[in-house]
Amino acid sequence: MNITIIQNVIWAFGFIVNVCLLLVLVGKQRWKQFCFFSAWIAFEVLLTITLFVVYRAGSVGLYSAIYWSTGILDFLLQLSVVIEMARIILRPTGTWVHDARKRFLLFGSLGTLIAAVATLLIRPSGPSAIEMWQIRANLFTSMMFCELFLAMMRAANRLGLQWGDHVMGLGRGLLAWAAVNVIVDSLNDLLGKYEWFNTLDELRGIVWIAAVIYWIVVFSRPQREKKPLSAEMQQYLVDLGDHVQYDLSRTKQSSSRLHR
């Protein structure tokens, strides 16, 4: 298990900025709105500490077991962050706007299918089968992340919904990081030389550090006041509320007749 000086520096800086971001999320109470994102960052901090302790202890087997077994949890947390952002953007009044969930799920499902097919088609090079599947898993996660985020943007824009500063900043950073991941993992496949793996992985780490620094700035700033919804959206929400009240009254009338 040979780790270069550059990798150690990136690892250390990544840990420091993750801790700083977690402190901002907790100190500024941002975790209340972005609980899954906060949980993801906390998970990254704890995982880094655990892997460092195990690495210093020289237990290669335990290091590998922890590294690979936590990949599924990392994937689920990333997926939860996308869903959390969709909930914030596509539920401006606390309930899903009509057609918003449908559009998000439709385009999100198509994007996930495309990501799965593309992942199976690549033939990454690597010294072991498990590391080749790691490249595939990273590519799938990154592509799915990009496509789900773009699907969410499409649904919000089509419905005229507005983005807040914090959620917009989070989305920009995640999209940039995921896009670089797609490029890095695609290059691992196209170059066909495993000696490029460490260099490309270092690039991934540098982009993550840049994204986290950007999030620290974004979440340190106060949230701007939300602009009022467009007249069309306000009228739609009024009509939707009237429709719901009408349905409830009809339901109550039907229920009272049944009890007579």
N, C-alpha and C positions, 0 to 999 in steps of 0.2 A: 504494500500500500504506500506508493511514493507520491507525495504531494509537494509540488514545487513552491518556491518562495512567492511567486505571483499568485498562485491559488490560495496560499495562506493569507496574503494581504487582502485579497478579494473576500475571502471567508470572514476575516476579522472586520473589515469595513461593512460587509453585509450584516453582520451581527450587530454592530454598533448602531447603524441607521435603523435597523428593525426595532431595536430597543427604544431608540428615540421616537420613532413613529408610534410605538405602543404607548409610551408615556404621554404623547400628545393626544392620542385617542382616548385615553383614560382621563387625563388631566382636564381636557376640554369637553369631556362628557360626549364625545362623538360616538363612543361605543354604543350608546343607547339607540341611535338610529342605524349604525353600521355594526351590528353585533357580530355577524358572520365574518365580515372583513376583519374586525378586531380579533376574533377567535383565530382566524387564519394567521395573522401576524404573530399572535401569542404562540401559536403552534410552531411557527418557524423559529421563534426565539428559543423555545424549550427544546426543539429538535436539534438546533445548533449546539446548545449547551450539552445535551446528552451525547451527541456524536463526538464532540470534542473530548469529553471525559473518557468515552470508550476508546477513542483514538489514542489518547495519551496512555491509556492502560495497555495498549498494544493488542487488544482483542480483535483480530481481523474478522473472525467469524461472527461475533456479536455485532460488530460495526455493520457488516453487510446485511445481517438479519434485520436490524433496526432500520437501516436505510431503505431496503426494499419493501419491508412490511408497512412502513408509514406512507408509502406512495399512494395507496388507495384513499387514506384519510385526507391527504393533501388534495387529491383530485376532487373528493366530495366537498371539501371546504371551498375550493375554487368555484365549483358549480353552484354552491350555496350563495356565494358572493354575487354571481350573475343574477340569480333569482331574487336576491335581496335588492339589487339595483332595479330590477324590473318592477318589484313591488313598490318601490319609492316613486319611480317615474310614472308607471301606468296606473297607480292608485292615488291620484291627487287629492281625493276626498275621503280616503280610507276604504273605498270599495273599488273593485276593478271597473274601469270604464268599459262600456259595452264594446265588444270586438277587440279590445286591447289584448286580453289574454289569448283570444283565438288567434290573432295575428302573430303574437309572440310565439305561441306554441307551434303554429304552422311553419313559420320560417325557421324557428329553432330546430324543429325536427328534421327539416330538409338539410339544414346546415350540419347537423350531427351525422346524418347519413352520408353526406359528401365527405366529411372528415374521416369517417370510418373506412369508406372505400379507398380514399387516397392513402390512408395509413397502411392498408393491407397491400397496396400496389408497390410501395417503396421497398427497396432491398438494401437497408443500411449495412455498412461494414463495421465489424467490431470483433474483439478477441473472443467473445463468448456470446452464447445465444441470449442470455439474460440481459446483457448490455445492448444487444441489437433490439430486443423488445423494449428496453428502456427508451431508446431513441424513438421507436414507433409510438410508445405511450405518450412521450413528451409532445410529439408532433400532433397526435390525435387531440390531446388536451388543449394545445395552443390553437389549433384550427377551430375546434369546437368553441373555444372561448371567443375567438374573433367573430365567428359566424353568429353565435348567440347574442353577442353584444351588438353587432350590426343589425340583427333581427329586432332587437329591442329598440335601437335607434329608429329603424324604419317604422315600427309600430307607433312610436311616440310622435314622430314627425308627421305621419299620415293623419294622426288624430289631433294634431295641433297642441300636444302637451308640452309643458315647459320643463327645462332642466334646471336643477339647483346648482350652485357653485361647487359644493362638496361632491355631489354625485357625478357631476360633469368632470371634475378633476380626477376622481377615482376612475371613471371610465376612460379618460384619455391616457392615464398612466398604464392601466391594464391593457388597453388596446395596443399601445406602443410596445409593451413588454411581450405580449403574446405574438405580435407580428414579427418581432425579432426572433422569438422562439421558432416560429414557422420557418423563417429564413435559415436559421442555424441548423435545424434538424433536416431541412431539405438539402443543405450543402453537405451535411454528413452523408447523405445518400448519393448526391451527384459526384462529389469528389472521389468517393470510393477509397479513401485512404484514412486509416484510423489515426495516423499521426496528427491529423487536423482536429481530432476530437477535443483535445485539451484546450487548444487555442480558441475554438468556437465556443466551448463551454465557458471559458474565461470571458468572452464577449457577452455571453448571456448574463453572467454575474455582474458585469459592469453596468449593463442596461438596467438590471434589477435595482442596483444601488442608486442609479440616476432616477428611476421611477419612485423609489421610496423617499428620496430627498424632495422630489416634487410633491409627494403626498404630505410630507411634513409641513411644507410651506402652505399647501392648500388647506389642510385641516387645522393649522394654527390660526388661520384667519377666520373672522366671524362670517357666518352665513348671511348673504344678502337677503333682503326682503323679497319674497316671491312676488313677481308681477301678477296682477289679476289675470285670470283666465280670459281667453277671447270671448267675445259676445256670443259666438256660435256655440262654444263649449259650455258657457254658462247656461244658455238656453237649453242645450241638450241635457245638462244635469238637472235643470228644473223639470223638464219634461219627463226625465227618467224617474225623478222623485215622485211626481204626480202619478206616473204609471204604477209605481210600486205601491203607493197608498191606495190607488184604485183596486189593485189586485188584492191587497190585504183586506179592504172593506168587503169585497166580493167573497173572499174566503171566510170572513167572520159571519156574513149573512148565510152562507151555505152551511156553516157549522151550526148556527143557531136553529136553522130549519131542521137539521138532522136530529137535534136534541128535543125537538117538540114532539 
